[in-house]
Amino acid sequence: MKRQITLLNTLKYIFGLAALSFSVVLTFRTTLGASPADTLTVIVSDLTGMTKGLSAFLITGVIILFLTIYSRKWIFLILFGQILIFSGLIDLWDLVVLAGYYPSGMAIIVPFILSLLLMPLGCAFLIRSTYPAGVYDELMFFTSKVTKLRLYVARTLNETLLVALALILSLTTGRGFGAVYFGTFAYALTVGTMIKFYLEGFDYLAKIRRQHHEHQ
């Protein structure tokens, strides 16, 4: 998709980053398990004492370097600017805006469902902005290209591997299953499919708008 720098695309990009980072922090606020990528963020944060935003920056930074070296496309380095903003937003939501928000009982269902809906929506907006997609989205595209798998299957494969790594770190350091719980698998199984659903929804709405303009 050709990159087009416009006000609308910039707003899409900002909304995507805000929605994605907010949904990530919501996963920290439930006891149902963090999303696959964020299980790794949590365990690295716990082991090092870093904030979750800084932990996310470290992990995604490694992924960016891998994509850059493997593909030999220096354009991926631009993503460092994105994750700098993204990690800052995570700490803003986590340490400031939602600092006192720790739901319990049945109330945890609300942030859980909201995060299930917002996470893929944020990713879809980043993709549709035509600006560089999220790091895990770029990893999804990379895996899909290398393995010839469908996008949502590639996303599920990546997230399964991230969960496995988080579990290894958690179990070998005496922290049990860490942030891995049944909710983690719900994210792994639905986020890729939901991204596809949102993108198709955007295409459908765009088609409706075109038809409306043609009949005017």
C-alpha positions as CSV (number, residue, x, y, z in Angstrom):
1,M,0.0,0.0,0.0
2,K,1.4,3.4,-1.1
3,R,2.1,5.7,1.8
4,Q,0.1,8.9,1.7
5,I,0.9,11.7,4.3
6,T,-2.4,13.4,4.9
7,L,-4.2,14.8,8.0
8,L,-6.7,12.0,7.9
9,N,-4.1,9.3,7.8
10,T,-2.2,11.0,10.6
11,L,-5.3,11.0,12.7
12,K,-5.8,7.3,11.9
13,Y,-2.3,6.6,13.0
14,I,-2.6,8.6,16.3
15,F,-5.9,6.9,17.1
16,G,-4.4,3.5,16.3
17,L,-1.4,4.0,18.7
18,A,-3.7,5.4,21.4
19,A,-6.2,2.5,21.1
20,L,-3.5,-0.1,20.9
21,S,-1.6,1.2,23.9
22,F,-4.8,1.6,26.0
23,S,-5.9,-2.0,25.2
24,V,-2.4,-3.2,26.2
25,V,-2.7,-1.6,29.6
26,L,-6.3,-3.0,30.0
27,T,-4.8,-6.5,29.7
28,F,-2.6,-5.6,32.7
29,R,-5.7,-4.7,34.7
30,T,-7.5,-8.0,34.5
31,T,-6.5,-11.3,36.1
32,L,-7.6,-13.2,33.0
33,G,-4.2,-13.1,31.3
34,A,-2.3,-10.5,29.2
35,S,-2.2,-10.6,25.4
36,P,0.5,-12.9,24.0
37,A,3.1,-10.2,23.2
38,D,2.3,-8.5,26.5
39,T,3.0,-11.6,28.6
40,L,6.6,-11.2,27.5
41,T,6.4,-7.5,28.4
42,V,5.2,-8.3,31.9
43,I,7.8,-10.9,32.7
44,V,10.7,-8.8,31.4
45,S,9.3,-5.9,33.5
46,D,9.1,-8.1,36.6
47,L,12.6,-9.5,36.1
48,T,14.3,-6.2,35.4
49,G,12.3,-3.7,37.4
50,M,11.7,-1.6,34.3
51,T,8.3,0.0,33.6
52,K,6.1,-1.9,31.3
53,G,6.5,0.8,28.7
54,L,10.3,0.5,28.7
55,S,10.0,-3.3,28.7
56,A,7.8,-3.1,25.6
57,F,10.3,-0.7,24.0
58,L,13.1,-3.2,24.6
59,I,11.3,-6.2,23.2
60,T,9.9,-4.4,20.1
61,G,13.3,-2.8,19.5
62,V,14.8,-6.3,19.2
63,I,12.1,-7.3,16.7
64,I,12.8,-4.1,14.6
65,L,16.5,-4.9,14.5
66,F,15.7,-8.5,13.4
67,L,13.4,-7.3,10.6
68,T,15.9,-4.7,9.5
69,I,18.9,-7.1,9.4
70,Y,16.9,-10.0,7.8
71,S,15.2,-8.0,5.1
72,R,18.0,-5.4,4.7
73,K,15.3,-2.7,4.6
74,W,16.5,0.2,6.6
75,I,12.9,1.7,6.4
76,F,12.1,-0.5,9.4
77,L,14.3,1.7,11.6
78,I,11.6,4.3,11.4
79,L,9.6,2.1,13.7
80,F,11.8,3.2,16.5
81,G,10.0,6.5,16.5
82,Q,6.7,4.7,16.7
83,I,7.7,2.5,19.6
84,L,9.1,5.4,21.5
85,I,5.7,7.1,21.3
86,F,3.9,3.8,22.0
87,S,6.0,2.9,25.0
88,G,5.4,6.3,26.4
89,L,1.7,6.0,26.0
90,I,1.7,2.6,27.8
91,D,3.4,4.2,30.8
92,L,1.0,7.2,30.6
93,W,-2.1,4.9,30.7
94,D,-0.5,2.5,33.2
95,L,1.1,4.9,35.7
96,V,-1.1,8.0,35.4
97,V,-4.5,7.6,33.8
98,L,-5.4,4.1,35.1
99,A,-3.0,4.2,38.1
100,G,-5.8,3.5,40.6
101,Y,-7.9,1.3,38.3
102,Y,-7.8,-2.4,39.5
103,P,-11.2,-4.0,38.9
104,S,-12.1,-7.2,40.7
105,G,-14.8,-9.9,40.5
106,M,-17.1,-9.8,37.5
107,A,-16.0,-6.2,36.8
108,I,-12.8,-7.6,35.1
109,I,-15.0,-8.7,32.2
110,V,-15.4,-5.1,31.0
111,P,-11.8,-4.3,30.5
112,F,-11.2,-7.8,29.1
113,I,-13.8,-7.5,26.4
114,L,-12.9,-3.9,25.7
115,S,-9.3,-4.8,25.2
116,L,-10.3,-7.7,22.9
117,L,-12.1,-5.2,20.7
118,L,-9.7,-2.3,20.9
119,M,-6.4,-4.1,20.3
120,P,-7.2,-5.3,16.7
121,L,-9.0,-2.1,16.0
122,G,-5.9,-0.1,16.9
123,C,-3.8,-2.4,14.6
124,A,-6.3,-2.0,11.8
125,F,-6.2,1.8,12.0
126,L,-2.4,1.7,11.9
127,I,-2.5,-0.5,8.8
128,R,-5.1,1.7,7.1
129,S,-3.2,4.9,7.8
130,T,-0.7,3.7,5.2
131,Y,2.1,4.8,7.6
132,P,4.4,2.1,9.0
133,A,2.2,-0.5,10.8
134,G,2.7,-1.6,14.3
135,V,5.8,-3.7,15.0
136,Y,3.8,-6.9,15.6
137,D,1.8,-6.2,12.4
138,E,5.1,-5.8,10.5
139,L,6.2,-9.1,12.0
140,M,2.9,-10.6,11.0
141,F,3.5,-9.5,7.4
142,F,7.0,-10.8,7.5
143,T,5.9,-14.2,8.8
144,S,3.1,-14.5,6.3
145,K,5.5,-13.7,3.4
146,V,8.2,-16.2,4.6
147,T,5.8,-19.0,5.4
148,K,3.1,-18.3,2.8
149,L,0.5,-18.4,5.6
150,R,-2.6,-16.3,5.7
151,L,-2.2,-13.1,7.7
152,Y,-4.3,-14.1,10.7
153,V,-2.6,-17.5,10.8
154,A,0.8,-15.9,10.8
155,R,-0.3,-13.6,13.6
156,T,-1.5,-16.6,15.6
157,L,1.8,-18.4,15.0
158,N,3.9,-15.4,16.2
159,E,1.8,-14.9,19.3
160,T,2.0,-18.6,20.2
161,L,5.8,-18.3,20.0
162,L,5.8,-15.2,22.2
163,V,3.6,-16.9,24.8
164,A,6.0,-19.9,24.8
165,L,9.0,-17.6,25.4
166,A,7.1,-15.8,28.2
167,L,6.2,-19.1,29.8
168,I,9.8,-20.4,29.7
169,L,11.1,-17.2,31.4
170,S,8.3,-17.3,34.0
171,L,8.7,-21.0,34.9
172,T,12.5,-20.9,35.0
173,T,12.5,-17.9,37.3
174,G,10.0,-19.4,39.7
175,R,7.1,-17.1,38.7
176,G,4.6,-19.8,37.7
177,F,2.7,-19.1,34.6
178,G,3.3,-15.3,34.9
179,A,0.7,-13.3,33.0
180,V,-0.3,-16.3,30.9
181,Y,-3.9,-17.4,31.5
182,F,-6.9,-18.4,29.5
183,G,-7.4,-14.8,28.3
184,T,-4.0,-15.0,26.7
185,F,-5.2,-17.7,24.4
186,A,-8.4,-15.7,23.6
187,Y,-6.2,-12.9,22.4
188,A,-4.0,-15.2,20.4
189,L,-7.0,-16.9,18.7
190,T,-9.0,-13.7,18.0
191,V,-6.8,-10.7,17.4
192,G,-5.6,-11.8,13.9
193,T,-9.1,-12.7,12.8
194,M,-10.5,-9.4,14.2
195,I,-7.9,-7.4,12.4
196,K,-9.0,-9.0,9.1
197,F,-12.7,-8.3,10.1
198,Y,-12.0,-4.6,10.8
199,L,-10.0,-4.2,7.6
200,E,-12.8,-5.8,5.5
201,G,-15.2,-3.6,7.3
202,F,-13.2,-0.5,6.4
203,D,-13.2,-1.7,2.7
204,Y,-16.9,-2.2,2.8
205,L,-17.6,1.2,4.2
206,A,-15.3,2.8,1.6
207,K,-17.2,1.0,-1.1
208,I,-20.5,2.2,0.3
209,R,-19.2,5.8,0.3
210,R,-18.0,5.5,-3.3
211,Q,-21.4,4.2,-4.5
212,H,-23.1,7.0,-2.6
213,H,-20.9,9.7,-4.3
214,E,-21.5,8.0,-7.7
215,H,-25.3,8.3,-7.3
216,Q,-25.1,12.0,-6.4
